[in-house]
Amino acid sequence: MNYIRILAVSLAVSVASPALGHMSVADSTEAVSEPSLGEAVSEIREYIVRTGPGFNFAVAYRLPGSVTFSIECTTYDTLGNQWYRLTDGNYIVAAHVVNPGNPPAC
């Protein structure tokens, strides 16, 4: 399991969810040091999490751009877009995730 942290401008929030584990949200626009392996940095303000690996799947929920979440594996949709399956079984597109480690194929 790889852990990814995505950083951006957002409201301060800390959420504990059995489905997602612990998520922490940054409340800062300060420069962030280089991510370590398994951490990702993004300027996305919000992520759309979908029920399957593709833009045609329903929106499961939205995540602020500055959260920590876990991925189980990676897969591709029929158009060749890479997606990460989260530990709750939903998917997030990999296009804006930087340095997520090396998740296994789903």
KEVO-648703 format. One record per residue: residue in one letter; x, y, z of N, C-alpha, C, O, CB in turn. Coordinates in Angstrom, 1 decimal. Glycine has a CB too. Example, Ala and Ser with C-alpha at 12.3 -4.5 7.8 and 13.67 -1.06 7.14 Angstrom:
<sites>
A/13.2/-5.7/7.8/12.3/-4.5/7.8/13.2/-3.3/7.8/14.2/-3.3/8.5/11.3/-4.5/9.0
S/12.8/-2.2/7.1/13.7/-1.1/7.1/12.9/0.0/7.9/13.4/1.1/8.0/14.1/-0.6/5.7
</sites>
This chain:
<sites>
M/0.8/-1.1/0.0/0.0/0.0/0.0/0.9/1.2/0.0/1.8/1.3/0.8/-1.0/0.0/1.2
N/0.6/2.2/-0.9/1.4/3.4/-0.9/0.6/4.5/-0.3/-0.7/4.6/-0.5/1.8/3.7/-2.4
Y/1.2/5.4/0.4/0.6/6.6/0.9/0.9/7.8/0.1/2.1/8.0/-0.2/0.9/6.8/2.4
I/-0.1/8.6/-0.2/0.2/9.8/-1.1/-0.3/11.0/-0.3/-1.4/11.0/0.3/-0.6/9.7/-2.4
R/0.4/12.1/-0.3/0.0/13.3/0.3/0.0/14.4/-0.8/1.0/14.6/-1.5/0.9/13.8/1.5
I/-1.2/15.0/-1.0/-1.3/16.1/-2.0/-1.5/17.4/-1.3/-2.4/17.5/-0.4/-2.5/15.7/-2.9
L/-0.7/18.4/-1.7/-0.7/19.7/-1.0/-1.2/20.8/-1.9/-0.8/20.9/-3.0/0.7/20.0/-0.5
A/-2.1/21.6/-1.4/-2.6/22.8/-2.1/-3.2/23.7/-1.1/-3.3/23.5/0.1/-3.6/22.4/-3.2
V/-3.7/24.9/-1.6/-4.4/25.8/-0.7/-5.8/25.3/-0.4/-6.5/24.8/-1.3/-4.5/27.2/-1.4
S/-6.2/25.3/0.9/-7.4/24.7/1.3/-7.7/25.1/2.7/-6.9/25.7/3.4/-7.4/23.2/1.2
L/-9.0/24.9/3.2/-9.3/25.1/4.6/-8.7/24.1/5.4/-8.5/22.9/5.0/-10.9/25.1/4.7
A/-8.5/24.4/6.7/-7.9/23.4/7.6/-9.0/22.4/8.0/-10.0/22.8/8.6/-7.3/24.1/8.8
V/-8.7/21.2/7.8/-9.6/20.1/8.2/-8.8/18.9/8.6/-7.8/18.6/8.0/-10.6/19.8/7.0
S/-9.3/18.1/9.5/-8.7/16.8/9.8/-9.9/15.9/10.0/-10.8/16.1/10.8/-7.8/16.9/11.1
V/-9.9/14.8/9.2/-11.0/13.9/9.2/-10.5/12.5/9.5/-9.5/12.1/8.9/-11.7/14.0/7.8
A/-11.2/11.8/10.3/-10.9/10.3/10.5/-12.1/9.6/9.9/-13.3/9.8/10.3/-10.7/10.0/12.0
S/-11.9/8.7/8.9/-12.9/8.0/8.3/-12.5/6.5/8.2/-11.3/6.2/7.8/-13.2/8.5/6.9
P/-13.3/5.6/8.5/-13.0/4.2/8.5/-12.7/3.8/7.0/-11.8/2.9/6.8/-14.1/3.3/9.0
A/-13.3/4.4/6.1/-13.1/4.0/4.7/-11.8/4.5/4.1/-11.1/3.9/3.4/-14.3/4.6/3.8
L/-11.4/5.8/4.5/-10.2/6.4/4.0/-9.1/6.4/4.9/-8.0/6.8/4.5/-10.5/7.8/3.5
G/-9.3/6.1/6.2/-8.2/6.2/7.2/-8.2/7.7/7.5/-9.1/8.4/7.4/-6.9/5.7/6.6
H/-7.0/8.1/8.0/-6.9/9.5/8.5/-6.5/10.4/7.3/-5.6/10.1/6.5/-5.8/9.6/9.6
M/-7.2/11.5/7.2/-6.9/12.5/6.1/-6.6/13.8/6.8/-7.3/14.2/7.7/-8.0/12.6/5.1
S/-5.5/14.5/6.4/-5.2/15.8/7.0/-5.1/16.8/5.8/-4.6/16.5/4.8/-3.9/15.8/7.8
V/-5.6/18.0/6.1/-5.7/19.0/5.0/-4.9/20.2/5.5/-5.0/20.7/6.6/-7.1/19.4/4.8
A/-4.0/20.7/4.6/-3.1/21.8/4.9/-3.9/23.1/4.8/-4.9/23.2/4.0/-2.0/21.9/3.9
D/-3.5/24.1/5.6/-4.1/25.4/5.5/-3.0/26.4/5.3/-2.9/27.3/6.1/-5.0/25.7/6.8
S/-2.3/26.3/4.2/-1.1/27.1/4.0/-0.8/27.2/2.6/-1.1/26.3/1.8/0.1/26.6/4.8
T/-0.3/28.4/2.2/0.2/28.6/0.8/1.7/28.6/0.8/2.3/28.9/-0.2/-0.4/29.9/0.2
E/2.3/28.3/1.9/3.7/28.3/2.0/4.4/27.3/1.1/3.8/26.3/0.8/4.2/28.1/3.5
A/5.6/27.6/0.8/6.4/26.6/0.0/6.5/25.3/0.8/6.7/25.3/2.0/7.7/27.1/-0.5
V/6.4/24.2/0.1/6.5/22.9/0.7/7.8/22.2/0.2/8.2/22.3/-1.0/5.3/22.0/0.3
S/8.5/21.6/1.1/9.8/20.9/0.7/9.5/19.8/-0.2/8.4/19.4/-0.4/10.5/20.4/2.0
E/10.5/19.3/-0.9/10.4/18.2/-1.8/9.8/17.0/-1.2/10.1/16.7/0.0/11.8/17.8/-2.4
P/8.8/16.4/-1.8/8.2/15.2/-1.2/9.1/14.0/-1.2/10.0/13.9/-2.0/6.9/14.8/-2.0
S/9.0/13.2/-0.1/9.7/12.0/-0.1/9.0/10.9/-0.9/7.9/11.1/-1.3/9.9/11.5/1.4
L/9.7/9.8/-1.1/9.1/8.8/-1.9/7.8/8.4/-1.3/7.7/8.2/-0.1/10.0/7.5/-2.0
G/6.7/8.3/-2.1/5.4/7.9/-1.6/4.5/9.1/-1.2/3.4/9.0/-0.9/5.5/7.1/-0.4
E/5.1/10.3/-1.3/4.3/11.5/-1.1/4.2/12.2/-2.4/5.1/12.2/-3.3/5.0/12.5/0.0
A/3.1/12.9/-2.6/2.8/13.6/-3.9/2.4/15.0/-3.6/1.8/15.3/-2.6/1.7/12.9/-4.7
V/2.8/15.9/-4.5/2.5/17.3/-4.4/1.7/17.8/-5.6/2.1/17.4/-6.7/3.8/18.2/-4.2
S/0.6/18.5/-5.3/-0.2/18.9/-6.4/-0.8/20.3/-6.1/-0.9/20.7/-4.9/-1.4/17.9/-6.7
E/-1.1/21.0/-7.1/-1.8/22.3/-6.9/-3.3/22.2/-7.2/-3.9/23.3/-7.4/-1.2/23.4/-7.8
I/-3.8/21.0/-7.3/-5.2/20.8/-7.5/-6.0/21.2/-6.2/-5.6/20.9/-5.1/-5.5/19.3/-7.9
R/-7.0/22.0/-6.4/-7.8/22.4/-5.2/-8.8/21.4/-4.8/-9.2/21.4/-3.6/-8.6/23.7/-5.6
E/-9.3/20.5/-5.7/-10.2/19.5/-5.4/-10.1/18.3/-6.3/-9.8/18.5/-7.5/-11.7/20.1/-5.5
Y/-10.2/17.1/-5.7/-10.1/15.9/-6.5/-11.5/15.3/-6.6/-12.3/15.3/-5.6/-9.1/14.9/-5.9
I/-11.9/14.8/-7.7/-13.2/14.1/-7.9/-12.8/12.6/-7.8/-12.1/12.1/-8.7/-13.9/14.5/-9.2
V/-13.4/11.9/-6.9/-13.2/10.5/-6.7/-14.4/9.8/-7.3/-15.5/10.1/-7.0/-13.0/10.1/-5.2
R/-14.1/8.8/-8.2/-15.1/8.2/-8.9/-15.3/6.7/-8.5/-14.4/6.1/-7.8/-14.8/8.2/-10.4
T/-16.4/6.1/-8.8/-16.7/4.8/-8.4/-16.0/3.7/-9.3/-16.0/2.5/-8.9/-18.2/4.5/-8.6
G/-15.4/4.1/-10.4/-14.7/3.2/-11.2/-13.6/4.0/-11.9/-13.5/5.2/-11.9/-15.6/2.5/-12.2
P/-12.7/3.2/-12.7/-11.5/3.9/-13.3/-11.9/4.5/-14.7/-11.6/3.9/-15.7/-10.4/2.8/-13.5
G/-12.5/5.6/-14.7/-12.9/6.3/-15.9/-13.8/7.5/-15.6/-14.5/7.5/-14.6/-13.6/5.3/-16.9
F/-13.7/8.5/-16.5/-14.5/9.7/-16.3/-16.0/9.5/-16.5/-16.8/10.3/-16.1/-14.0/10.8/-17.3
N/-16.3/8.3/-17.1/-17.8/8.0/-17.3/-18.4/7.4/-16.0/-19.6/7.2/-16.0/-17.9/7.0/-18.4
F/-17.6/7.1/-15.0/-18.1/6.5/-13.8/-18.7/7.6/-12.9/-18.2/8.8/-13.0/-17.1/5.7/-13.0
A/-19.6/7.3/-12.1/-20.3/8.3/-11.2/-19.3/8.8/-10.2/-18.3/8.2/-9.8/-21.5/7.6/-10.4
V/-19.5/10.1/-9.7/-18.7/10.7/-8.7/-19.1/10.1/-7.4/-20.3/10.1/-7.0/-18.9/12.3/-8.7
A/-18.1/9.5/-6.7/-18.4/8.9/-5.4/-18.4/10.0/-4.3/-19.3/10.1/-3.4/-17.3/7.9/-5.0
Y/-17.4/10.9/-4.4/-17.2/12.1/-3.5/-16.1/12.9/-4.0/-15.4/12.6/-4.9/-17.0/11.6/-2.0
R/-15.9/14.1/-3.3/-14.8/15.0/-3.6/-13.9/15.1/-2.4/-14.3/15.1/-1.3/-15.4/16.4/-4.0
L/-12.6/15.3/-2.8/-11.6/15.5/-1.7/-10.9/16.8/-2.0/-10.7/17.2/-3.1/-10.5/14.3/-1.8
P/-10.7/17.6/-0.9/-9.9/18.8/-1.0/-8.5/18.4/-1.6/-8.0/17.3/-1.4/-9.8/19.6/0.3
G/-7.9/19.4/-2.2/-6.6/19.1/-2.9/-5.5/18.8/-1.9/-4.4/18.3/-2.3/-6.2/20.3/-3.7
S/-5.6/19.1/-0.6/-4.6/18.9/0.3/-4.9/17.8/1.3/-5.2/18.0/2.5/-4.3/20.2/1.1
V/-4.9/16.6/0.9/-5.3/15.4/1.8/-4.2/14.4/1.7/-3.4/14.3/0.8/-6.6/14.9/1.4
T/-4.2/13.5/2.7/-3.4/12.3/2.7/-4.3/11.1/2.5/-5.3/11.0/3.3/-2.5/12.2/4.0
F/-4.1/10.3/1.5/-4.9/9.1/1.4/-4.1/8.0/0.9/-2.9/8.1/0.5/-6.0/9.4/0.4
S/-4.6/6.8/0.9/-3.9/5.5/0.6/-4.4/5.0/-0.7/-5.6/5.0/-1.0/-4.0/4.5/1.7
I/-3.4/4.4/-1.5/-3.8/3.8/-2.7/-3.4/2.3/-2.6/-2.5/1.9/-2.0/-3.2/4.4/-4.0
E/-4.2/1.5/-3.3/-4.0/0.0/-3.3/-3.2/-0.4/-4.6/-2.3/-1.2/-4.5/-5.3/-0.7/-3.2
C/-3.7/0.2/-5.7/-3.1/-0.3/-7.0/-3.4/0.7/-8.1/-4.1/1.7/-7.9/-3.7/-1.7/-7.4
T/-2.9/0.4/-9.3/-3.1/1.3/-10.4/-3.7/0.5/-11.6/-3.4/-0.7/-11.7/-1.7/2.0/-10.8
T/-4.5/1.2/-12.4/-5.1/0.6/-13.6/-5.3/1.7/-14.6/-5.0/2.9/-14.4/-6.4/-0.1/-13.2
Y/-5.8/1.3/-15.8/-6.0/2.2/-16.9/-7.4/2.1/-17.4/-8.0/1.0/-17.4/-5.0/2.0/-18.0
D/-8.0/3.2/-17.9/-9.3/3.1/-18.5/-9.1/2.8/-20.0/-8.0/2.6/-20.4/-10.1/4.5/-18.3
T/-10.3/2.8/-20.7/-10.2/2.4/-22.1/-9.6/3.4/-23.0/-9.2/3.1/-24.1/-11.6/2.1/-22.6
L/-9.4/4.6/-22.5/-8.7/5.7/-23.2/-7.3/5.8/-22.9/-6.5/6.6/-23.5/-9.4/7.0/-22.9
G/-6.8/5.0/-22.0/-5.4/5.0/-21.6/-5.0/5.9/-20.4/-3.8/6.0/-20.1/-4.6/5.4/-22.8
N/-6.0/6.5/-19.8/-5.7/7.3/-18.6/-5.4/6.4/-17.4/-6.1/5.4/-17.2/-6.9/8.2/-18.3
Q/-4.4/6.7/-16.6/-4.0/6.0/-15.5/-4.9/6.4/-14.3/-5.1/7.6/-14.1/-2.5/6.1/-15.1
W/-5.3/5.4/-13.5/-6.2/5.7/-12.3/-5.6/4.9/-11.1/-4.9/3.8/-11.3/-7.6/5.2/-12.5
Y/-5.7/5.5/-9.9/-5.4/4.8/-8.7/-6.6/4.3/-7.9/-7.6/5.1/-7.8/-4.5/5.7/-7.8
R/-6.6/3.1/-7.5/-7.7/2.6/-6.7/-7.4/2.9/-5.2/-6.3/2.5/-4.7/-8.0/1.1/-6.9
L/-8.3/3.6/-4.5/-8.1/3.9/-3.1/-8.4/2.8/-2.3/-9.1/1.8/-2.8/-8.9/5.2/-2.7
T/-8.1/2.8/-1.0/-8.3/1.7/-0.1/-9.8/1.5/0.1/-10.2/0.4/0.6/-7.6/1.9/1.2
D/-10.7/2.5/-0.2/-12.1/2.3/0.0/-12.8/1.7/-1.3/-14.0/1.6/-1.3/-12.8/3.6/0.3
G/-12.0/1.4/-2.3/-12.5/0.8/-3.6/-12.9/1.8/-4.6/-13.2/1.4/-5.7/-13.7/0.0/-3.2
N/-12.8/3.1/-4.4/-13.1/4.1/-5.4/-11.8/4.5/-6.1/-10.7/4.1/-5.7/-13.7/5.4/-4.7
Y/-11.9/5.4/-7.1/-10.7/5.7/-8.0/-10.5/7.2/-8.1/-11.4/8.0/-8.1/-10.9/5.1/-9.3
I/-9.2/7.5/-8.3/-8.8/8.9/-8.5/-7.9/8.9/-9.7/-7.0/8.0/-9.8/-8.1/9.5/-7.3
V/-8.0/9.8/-10.7/-7.2/9.9/-11.8/-5.7/10.2/-11.4/-5.5/11.1/-10.5/-7.7/10.9/-12.9
A/-4.8/9.6/-12.0/-3.4/9.8/-11.6/-2.7/10.9/-12.3/-1.5/11.2/-11.9/-2.6/8.5/-11.9
A/-3.3/11.6/-13.2/-2.6/12.6/-14.0/-2.0/13.8/-13.2/-0.9/14.3/-13.6/-3.6/13.3/-14.9
H/-2.5/14.1/-12.1/-2.0/15.3/-11.3/-1.3/14.8/-10.0/-0.9/15.6/-9.2/-3.1/16.2/-10.9
V/-1.1/13.5/-9.9/-0.4/13.0/-8.7/1.1/12.8/-9.1/1.4/12.2/-10.1/-1.0/11.6/-8.2
V/2.0/13.4/-8.2/3.4/13.3/-8.5/4.1/12.5/-7.5/3.8/12.6/-6.3/4.0/14.8/-8.5
N/5.0/11.6/-7.9/5.8/10.8/-7.0/5.0/9.9/-6.1/5.2/10.0/-4.9/6.7/11.6/-6.2
P/4.0/9.1/-6.6/3.2/8.3/-5.7/3.9/7.0/-5.3/3.3/6.1/-4.6/2.0/7.9/-6.4
G/5.1/6.7/-5.6/5.8/5.5/-5.3/5.5/4.5/-6.5/5.4/5.0/-7.7/5.2/4.8/-4.0
N/5.4/3.3/-6.3/5.2/2.3/-7.4/4.1/1.3/-7.0/4.4/0.2/-6.6/6.5/1.5/-7.7
P/2.8/1.8/-7.1/1.8/0.9/-6.7/1.6/-0.3/-7.7/1.9/-0.1/-8.9/0.4/1.7/-6.6
P/1.2/-1.4/-7.2/1.1/-2.6/-8.1/-0.1/-2.4/-9.0/-1.0/-1.6/-8.8/1.0/-3.9/-7.3
A/-0.1/-3.2/-10.1/-1.3/-3.2/-11.0/-2.5/-3.8/-10.2/-2.3/-4.7/-9.4/-1.0/-4.0/-12.3
C/-3.7/-3.3/-10.6/-4.9/-3.9/-10.0/-5.2/-5.2/-10.6/-6.2/-5.9/-10.2/-6.1/-2.9/-10.2
</sites>
